[in-house]
Amino acid sequence: MSNHLEKAACLGKSPQIFDAFTFPEADTAMSICSTCSVVTECFNLVRPNKSFFDGVAGGIVWRNGYRVRLRIRNEQNIEKT
């Protein structure tokens, strides 16, 4: 195994940040992943479909090993009738 985790942007961050499944909860973890130089290695380490991983890994939100499709909605632009 390589030492790629030593370069991970999440190193030293609270693991609970990466347990999120919805926005805005996943936003912090996704922001951290977006700055990471080893995001591909992280994704490959988790191998979500085989491990039934839950949370954020490799810049993607997973639930039971499947990608969670998150819909960003701007509440201020919804007309109330």
C-alpha positions in Angstrom: 0.0 0.0 0.0 1.3 3.4 -0.9 1.6 6.3 1.6 -0.9 8.4 -0.4 -3.0 9.0 2.7 -0.2 11.0 4.2 -0.9 13.6 1.4 -4.7 13.5 1.8 -6.5 16.8 2.4 -8.6 15.2 5.0 -5.7 14.2 7.2 -6.3 15.5 10.7 -9.9 16.4 10.0 -12.7 14.9 12.0 -13.9 11.6 10.4 -17.5 12.6 11.2 -17.3 15.3 8.5 -17.3 12.5 5.9 -20.4 10.6 7.3 -22.8 13.0 5.5 -25.4 12.0 2.9 -27.1 15.3 2.2 -26.3 19.0 1.5 -25.4 21.1 3.3 -24.0 18.4 5.6 -21.8 16.9 2.8 -20.7 20.4 1.6 -17.7 20.6 4.0 -16.4 17.1 3.1 -16.9 17.8 -0.7 -15.0 21.0 -0.3 -12.1 19.2 1.3 -12.1 16.5 -1.4 -12.1 19.1 -4.1 -8.6 20.3 -2.9 -7.1 16.9 -2.5 -4.3 15.6 -4.6 -5.1 11.9 -3.9 -8.8 11.9 -4.5 -8.5 9.0 -7.0 -6.5 6.9 -4.6 -9.1 7.5 -1.9 -11.9 6.4 -4.3 -9.9 3.3 -5.2 -9.2 2.5 -1.5 -12.8 2.6 -0.6 -14.1 0.8 -3.7 -17.6 1.7 -2.7 -19.7 -0.9 -4.6 -17.6 -3.7 -3.0 -17.4 -2.3 0.5 -20.9 -0.9 0.9 -19.3 2.3 2.0 -21.4 5.1 3.5 -20.3 8.7 3.5 -18.0 10.9 1.4 -15.0 9.4 -0.3 -13.1 10.4 -3.4 -15.2 13.5 -3.7 -18.4 11.5 -4.0 -21.3 10.9 -1.6 -22.0 7.2 -1.1 -24.8 5.2 0.5 -24.5 1.4 0.8 -21.8 1.5 -1.9 -23.9 3.5 -4.4 -23.6 7.1 -5.5 -26.1 9.4 -3.9 -27.6 11.9 -6.3 -27.7 15.2 -4.5 -29.9 17.9 -5.8 -28.8 21.4 -5.0 -31.9 23.6 -4.6 -31.9 27.3 -3.9 -34.8 27.8 -1.5 -35.0 31.6 -2.3 -35.9 30.9 -5.9 -38.9 28.7 -5.2 -42.1 30.5 -5.6 -44.6 30.0 -2.9 -48.2 29.7 -4.1 
